[in-house]
Amino acid sequence: MKLVLNIILIFCSINLILGQKNNNGVTQESVRKGVIYKNEKCWDFSLHTNGYNIGYHSGKILTYYKTKYIHIDFGLVEHPRESKVSSLFIQNSSFFSNYTYGKQYSLWNLRASRGIIRYLSEKSRSKGLAVGYNFEGGLICGFLKPYYLRVMRSIDGKIVNEEIKYSEKNRQDFLDVNKIESSSSFWKGINETILKPGFGIKMSLRLDPGAFEKYARSLELGFLIDGYLQPVQILVTEKKEHYFINFFAKLQFGKRY
C-alpha cells in the first residue's frame, strides 16, 4: 500500500510540472473540434501486490474517447506468502544474510496483450482530468527459474559451502534456517529455466490529465489475473497454483503524434 501511495504522489508531482509547462504555451483547443492525434507510444511501470512490471504501449486513437492498443510487459510475480529473511550470519567474518525462505522457483512473466481504453468524461481544455477505464487480455510466457541457496553442509565430517536448489534429497538442508547463508546469484540456474504458457486479463480505472495532449501521462489502478495451462510451484511450503490475482498501480508516460 505504501508503494502505491508513493506512485500516486510521483504521478501528481510530474503532472503538476507538465501542466505548468503546457499553460506557458498555446492554449489547447477543445476536443469537440476533432481528434488531432492518431497514435500514441508510451512506456510504463507498475507495482502490484506481489511484484512489478515494465512495459511498452502502442495505441491507435480512433476517437477522442476510444483508443485500441497493443501492450508488452515483463516483470516478476511472487507468491502472496513469500517471506524475506534478513539476519546476521557469522562465518569467518560477519555479514547479512538475505533470502526468501522455502522458495523453489522464481517466476518472471512476459505478457503480450491487446486492449481498449474508453474515456467516460471529456476534458475540454488543458486543465482537468479525463476519467476512463481499460480492458486488456492476451498471452503469457512464464519463465520459472530454480531458486538457489548458499548453505553449509557436512560432508565426510567437514563443513563446506554449497549452492543448492530444492529437491526431496536435500529438503532438510534447504529448509534449515541454521544452515542457510544467503540466496545465490540471480544468474545461477538461468539455464534450467522452464517455460509456463498461459493467459492474462487486466482491468483498471484510468486517470488521465493528458488524455488529449501531445505528451501522454496517466495513472491506472486496477487488478490483473495471470493464469497458466499447468500449475506453477513457487514455494515448497505451499501448493501449486493455476492462477494469481493482484491489484496494481501503473504510471504511463509517452507521446502522441
C-alpha positions, 0 to 999 in steps of 0.5 A, a space after each residue: 500500500 505504501 508503494 502505491 501511495 508513493 506512485 500516486 504522489 510521483 504521478 501528481 508531482 510530474 503532472 503538476 510540472 507538465 501542466 505548468 509547462 503546457 499553460 506557458 504555451 498555446 492554449 489547447 483547443 477543445 476536443 469537440 473540434 476533432 481528434 488531432 492525434 492518431 497514435 500514441 507510444 508510451 512506456 510504463 511501470 507498475 507495482 502490484 501486490 506481489 511484484 512489478 512490471 515494465 512495459 511498452 504501449 502502442 495505441 491507435 486513437 480512433 476517437 477522442 474517447 476510444 483508443 485500441 492498443 497493443 501492450 508488452 510487459 515483463 516483470 516478476 510475480 511472487 507468491 502472496 506468502 513469500 517471506 524475506 529473511 534478513 539476519 546476521 550470519 557469522 562465518 569467518 567474518 560477519 555479514 547479512 544474510 538475505 533470502 526468501 525462505 522455502 522458495 523453489 522457483 522464481 517466476 518472471 512473466 512476459 505478457 503480450 496483450 491487446 486492449 481498449 481504453 474508453 474515456 467516460 468524461 471529456 476534458 475540454 481544455 488543458 486543465 482537468 482530468 479525463 476519467 476512463 477505464 481499460 480492458 486488456 487480455 492476451 498471452 503469457 510466457 512464464 519463465 520459472 527459474 530454480 531458486 538457489 541457496 548458499 548453505 553449509 553442509 557436512 560432508 565426510 565430517 567437514 563443513 563446506 559451502 554449497 549452492 543448492 536448489 530444492 529437491 526431496 534429497 536435500 529438503 532438510 538442508 534447504 529448509 534449515 534456517 541454521 544452515 542457510 547463508 544467503 540466496 545465490 546469484 540471480 544468474 545461477 540456474 538461468 539455464 534450467 529455466 522452464 517455460 509456463 504458457 498461459 493467459 492474462 486479463 487486466 482491468 483498471 480505472 484510468 486517470 488521465 490529465 493528458 488524455 488529449 495532449 501531445 505528451 501522454 501521462 496517466 495513472 491506472 489502478 486496477 487488478 490483473 489475473 495471470 493464469 497458466 495451462 499447468 500449475 506453477 510451484 513457487 514455494 515448497 511450503 505451499 501448493 501449486 497454483 493455476 492462477 494469481 490475482 493482484 491489484 496494481 498501480 501503473 504510471 504511463 508516460 509517452 507521446 502522441 503524434 
